[in-house]
Structures are given as C-alpha cells and as structure tokens.
C-alpha cells in the first residue's frame, strides 16, 4: 500500500527540541544562573558555608525589605500616575541645578544603597539625564539620617559631619563630571535595556498632569501591578546575588586582616584604606564599629573616612545594582569617581586634622 506523503514520518518536518518556556527563561537568566552556581560550588567545596551564606542573604534581604518595598511602591506609583514624566520635565534644561539638588538630597535621603535602585531605575526610564542620577547614586549610599546618628555616637560628631560633606562633594563631583562627559558624546548608549526611557519622556514637552487616584483606572492599576512586580523581581534576583557574594567576603576576609593592613600610621594608610574599602567593605552600619576598632588600633580617622566613603559607594550590593542598569563604560566612570572622591575627601580631612 502506498504511503500518503503528508502522513509519512519522513515527510513530517523535523522540529527542534524546545525547552519549556519558563525553564528556558530561567536558564537564560544570568543572575539566577550565577546564584545557583555559587550555591552549587559551596555545596561541593565548602558544604558548611552554604547554609551560613543563605542565612546571611536572607537576613540581609529581611533588613532592607521595608526600604525595598517602599522604593518599589514609589517606582510603580510614579509610573502608574504619570509622575515620572513630571520629574523628567523638571530636570529638562536645568541639568546643573538638578545635579546640585540630587547631591544634596542623596546625602540626606533615608534610602540605602539597595533601596534607592528602583527609584534610580524609574528616573532613568523616565528620561532623567544621567548626570543628576549619577550625583544621587554616588551620594546616597554614603550617608543617611540613621547612619549619621550612629556614626556620631560611635566615631564622633566631627567624623559624621565630614562623612556627610564628603557625600555631598562626591555627588557634586560625579554629577558635574558625568554632565561634561555626556555632552561630549562619550556616554551615548550607556544604559542597558532595563533602564532605557520607555515613554519618550525627553520628547514630551507638556506631559499630562499626574492621576494620583490611579487605582480608579483599570489600565493605570494594571501598570502599577506590572511595574511593581517587574521591579521587585529585578531587585530580588540582583540583591540575592549581591548578598551571597557579601557573605563570602565576610567569611573569608576577616576584620583582623584589615586591621593588620590599616592599623599602622603611615603615609600610605589613606590611599590603602580607600583601595581596601572597595573589596573589603561590609555595609554602612557594620563598617562603623569596624572603623571604630581600627581607629582604636591606631589608624588615622582620615583613613577611616576614606575606607567608609569608598566602601559605601562601591559596596557589593551598590556596585552590582549599578552594573545591572548601566553599560561597562558608565560602571567604570562610577568606580573612578567613587575612588577619586573618596581619596580626595579623605586627604582633605587629613589636612584638616593637622591644622
């Protein structure tokens, strides 16, 4: 009997084996792959460290959860109400003034280096220029009201004020340098897809007034839910990776080692403190008693300031979040500005101490 060509197995088109949609998406997510790779490596090489790292990451996420939730809600509400368009319009044409305002607000805002990321992402997506965003990004992790109180209580009011001034100065430096570099065309295409403007904010000259009761309009309510979910998922993945890496640093870079490097009073103490602040920093609050102990061992307060400032801006959660939003050239500029600003402010404080 003749075989119908249309039903013959040889006649049927050979379809490639496809991975299920959700699983394929997960395997292509580099952040999740990195998290799983770290966990698997610990399980194979250092099994006892895996639960410790997971507990560390979980505890860190729980500590920042209130700020993260607030930031996610702000970002989603700004998108749903249309307020992000107003922010972009307010910054348009007044970039230098926006840099100054961003540096001041960043130094005084209550957002931590992780909690500020959704707000930053929303500002970038709304078309806010990179310069004021960079100013806010650099200044915000260095100081906030609660950190000021703890710093003043444990390290003295003078060092707390110096750290606050350093936050403002580094924000101004970063914003103004970024503005000049951007005008020169050197940072074109600097944002990753997640941070690109999605609503033609730069081209919209007269955006409509925000609709504050966004929940009364189904389309805006849906925008709020979608934006909040996407932002929360984005943060959860990146911060889980960041805190896992931080847990390994806490486990394998002991404070005694840092004290041995920075406990001596020498001409290289300040530059060394700035350089060590990048990989060895824990977080803003944990660094306060660490620096207090180092100063008690003989380290200069100026070196302590450099360590806290450089580490605060380039701490693992902050740096990973920056990397998630911008391309390598902006990330390199961010690191360079953080190190230059930390070194400059620490040296100026050292000069102040000897006057």
C-alpha positions in Angstrom: 0.0 0.0 0.0 1.3 3.4 -0.9 2.1 5.7 1.9 0.5 9.1 1.9 3.4 11.6 1.7 1.6 14.0 4.0 1.4 11.4 6.8 4.7 9.7 6.3 7.2 10.1 9.2 9.9 11.1 6.8 7.7 13.7 5.2 6.9 15.4 8.5 9.0 18.5 9.3 11.6 17.8 12.0 11.0 20.3 14.8 14.0 21.1 17.1 13.6 20.1 20.7 12.5 23.1 22.6 12.9 23.8 26.3 9.7 24.7 28.1 9.1 28.5 28.2 9.6 29.2 31.9 12.6 26.8 32.3 14.2 28.3 29.2 13.8 31.8 30.6 15.3 30.7 33.9 18.3 29.1 32.3 19.0 32.2 30.2 18.8 34.5 33.3 22.5 35.1 34.1 21.7 36.4 37.6 19.8 33.2 38.6 22.5 31.1 36.9 25.2 32.8 39.0 23.2 32.3 42.2 22.7 28.6 41.5 26.4 28.3 40.5 27.6 29.9 43.8 25.3 27.6 45.8 26.4 24.5 43.9 30.1 25.4 44.3 29.7 25.9 48.1 27.7 22.7 48.3 30.6 20.8 46.6 33.6 22.5 48.1 32.5 24.0 51.4 29.2 22.5 52.4 29.2 24.1 55.9 29.3 27.6 54.3 26.2 27.1 52.2 23.6 27.4 55.0 25.6 30.2 56.5 25.6 32.2 53.2 21.9 31.5 52.7 21.0 32.7 56.2 23.2 35.8 55.7 21.5 36.6 52.4 18.0 36.0 53.9 18.8 38.2 56.9 20.2 41.0 54.7 17.1 40.9 52.5 14.8 41.0 55.5 16.7 44.0 56.9 16.3 46.0 53.7 12.8 44.7 52.9 11.0 47.8 54.3 13.1 50.2 52.2 12.9 48.0 49.2 9.1 47.7 49.4 8.8 51.5 49.8 11.1 52.1 46.8 9.2 49.6 44.7 5.9 51.2 45.5 7.3 54.7 44.7 8.7 53.5 41.4 5.4 51.7 40.5 3.2 54.6 41.6 5.4 57.1 39.7 4.8 55.1 36.5 1.1 54.5 37.1 0.3 58.1 37.9 2.5 59.6 35.3 4.5 61.5 37.9 7.7 60.2 36.4 7.0 62.4 33.4 6.8 65.4 35.6 10.2 64.5 37.2 11.8 64.2 33.8 10.3 67.5 32.7 11.5 69.2 35.9 15.1 68.2 35.2 15.0 69.1 31.5 17.1 72.1 30.6 18.3 72.5 34.2 20.8 69.8 34.4 23.4 71.7 36.5 20.8 72.7 39.1 19.5 69.2 39.1 23.0 67.8 39.9 23.2 70.1 42.9 19.8 69.1 44.2 20.5 65.4 43.6 23.7 65.5 45.5 22.1 67.3 48.5 19.1 65.1 48.5 21.2 61.9 48.1 23.3 62.8 51.1 20.3 63.4 53.3 17.8 60.8 52.0 16.9 57.8 54.1 17.4 55.3 51.2 20.2 52.7 51.5 22.3 51.7 48.6 19.9 48.9 47.7 16.6 50.7 48.4 17.5 53.6 46.0 17.9 51.3 43.0 14.2 51.1 42.0 13.9 54.9 42.2 17.0 55.3 40.1 15.7 52.8 37.5 12.4 54.7 37.4 14.2 58.0 36.9 16.4 56.6 34.1 13.3 55.0 32.4 11.6 58.4 32.6 14.4 60.1 30.7 16.1 61.9 33.5 19.6 62.9 32.5 22.4 60.6 33.7 24.3 63.4 35.4 21.9 64.1 38.3 21.2 60.4 38.6 24.9 59.8 39.0 25.1 62.5 41.6 22.3 60.9 43.6 23.6 57.5 43.1 27.1 58.4 44.5 25.9 60.5 47.4 23.0 58.3 48.7 25.0 55.2 49.9 27.5 57.3 51.9 25.2 58.8 54.4 21.6 58.8 55.6 20.0 60.2 58.8 20.2 57.0 60.8 23.7 56.3 59.7 24.6 59.9 60.7 23.3 59.3 64.2 25.2 56.0 64.6 28.4 57.5 63.2 28.2 60.5 65.5 27.5 58.2 68.5 30.4 55.8 67.9 33.0 57.8 65.9 32.3 61.4 67.0 30.3 64.3 65.5 33.3 65.7 63.6 33.7 62.5 61.6 30.0 62.2 61.0 29.9 65.8 59.6 33.0 65.1 57.5 31.3 62.0 56.0 28.2 64.0 55.2 30.2 66.7 53.5 32.1 64.0 51.6 28.8 62.6 50.4 27.6 65.9 49.0 31.1 66.7 47.5 31.3 63.3 45.7 27.8 63.6 44.4 28.6 67.1 43.0 31.9 65.9 41.5 30.3 62.8 39.9 27.3 64.7 38.6 29.3 67.5 37.0 31.9 65.2 35.5 29.2 63.0 34.1 27.4 66.0 32.7 30.6 67.2 30.9 31.4 63.7 29.6 27.8 63.2 28.4 27.8 66.5 26.5 30.9 65.3 24.7 29.1 62.3 23.4 31.3 59.8 25.2 28.4 58.1 27.1 26.0 57.6 24.2 24.2 54.2 24.6 25.3 54.0 28.2 22.1 52.5 29.7 21.1 48.8 29.5 17.7 47.9 28.1 16.1 47.8 31.6 17.0 51.4 32.2 16.2 52.9 28.8 13.5 55.5 28.5 10.3 53.8 27.6 7.8 56.6 27.2 9.5 59.3 25.1 9.8 61.5 28.2 12.5 63.6 26.6 10.3 64.4 23.6 7.2 65.2 25.6 7.1 68.9 26.1 3.9 69.2 28.1 3.1 65.9 29.9 -0.4 65.5 31.3 -1.0 66.1 34.9 -0.4 63.0 37.1 -3.5 61.0 38.0 -3.0 60.4 41.7 -6.0 58.1 42.1 -4.5 55.7 39.6 -6.4 52.7 41.1 -9.7 54.1 39.8 -8.5 53.5 36.2 -8.0 49.8 35.3 -5.2 50.5 32.8 -3.2 52.5 35.3 -3.8 50.0 38.1 -2.5 47.3 35.8 0.6 49.4 35.0 1.2 49.7 38.8 0.9 46.0 39.3 3.1 45.1 36.4 5.8 47.7 37.2 5.9 46.7 40.9 6.2 43.0 40.1 8.9 43.6 37.5 10.9 45.9 39.8 10.6 43.6 42.8 11.7 40.6 40.8 14.6 42.6 39.3 15.7 43.6 42.8 15.2 40.2 44.4 17.5 38.5 41.9 20.3 41.0 41.9 20.3 41.6 45.7 20.3 37.9 46.4 23.4 37.6 44.3 24.9 40.6 45.9 24.3 39.4 49.5 25.6 35.9 48.7 28.9 37.5 47.5 29.0 39.7 50.6 28.5 36.6 52.8 31.6 35.1 51.2 33.6 38.2 51.8 32.5 38.3 55.5 33.5 34.7 55.9 36.9 34.8 54.2 38.1 38.4 54.7 38.3 38.7 58.5 38.4 42.1 60.2 41.7 41.2 61.8 43.3 41.1 58.4 42.0 44.5 57.6 43.3 45.8 60.9 46.7 44.4 60.2 46.9 46.4 56.9 45.4 49.7 58.1 46.3 49.7 61.8 49.7 51.4 61.2 50.0 55.2 60.9 51.9 55.8 57.7 51.7 57.9 54.6 50.1 55.1 52.6 47.3 54.5 55.2 44.7 56.8 53.4 45.2 55.5 49.9 45.4 51.9 51.1 42.2 52.4 53.1 40.4 53.7 50.0 41.6 50.8 47.9 40.7 48.2 50.6 37.3 49.8 51.1 36.2 48.6 47.7 36.5 44.8 48.2 36.6 44.6 52.0 33.6 46.8 52.9 30.7 45.0 54.6 27.8 47.6 54.8 27.4 51.1 56.1 26.2 50.1 59.6 28.6 47.2 60.1 31.5 49.4 59.0 31.0 51.9 61.9 32.2 49.6 64.7 34.8 48.1 62.4 36.3 51.5 61.7 36.0 52.4 65.4 38.1 49.3 66.2 40.7 50.2 63.6 41.0 53.8 64.9 41.5 52.3 68.4 44.3 50.2 66.9 46.0 53.4 65.7 44.5 54.0 62.3 44.0 57.7 61.3 40.4 58.9 61.3 41.1 60.2 57.8 41.9 56.7 56.7 38.7 55.5 58.4 36.8 58.2 56.5 38.3 57.0 53.2 37.5 53.4 54.0 33.9 54.2 54.8 33.3 56.5 51.8 34.9 54.3 49.2 33.3 51.2 50.6 29.9 52.8 50.9 29.7 53.8 47.2 31.3 50.6 45.9 29.9 48.0 48.3 28.8 44.8 46.6 25.1 45.5 46.7 25.5 49.0 45.3 28.0 48.0 42.6 26.0 45.0 41.5 22.9 47.2 41.2 24.9 49.8 39.1 26.2 47.0 36.9 22.6 45.8 36.3 21.4 49.2 35.0 24.3 50.6 33.0 26.9 49.5 30.5 30.6 48.9 31.4 31.8 52.4 30.4 29.4 54.1 32.9 30.2 51.5 35.5 33.9 52.3 35.0 33.2 56.0 35.4 31.2 55.3 38.5 34.1 53.4 40.1 36.6 56.0 39.1 34.5 58.8 40.5 33.9 56.9 43.8 37.7 56.2 44.3 38.8 59.7 43.3 36.1 61.3 45.5 36.9 59.1 48.5 40.7 59.7 48.2 40.2 63.5 47.8 37.9 63.9 50.7 40.0 61.6 53.0 43.2 63.6 52.2 41.4 66.9 52.8 40.1 65.6 56.1 43.7 64.5 57.0 44.8 68.1 56.2 42.1 69.4 58.4 43.2 67.2 61.3 46.7 68.6 61.3 45.7 72.3 61.0 
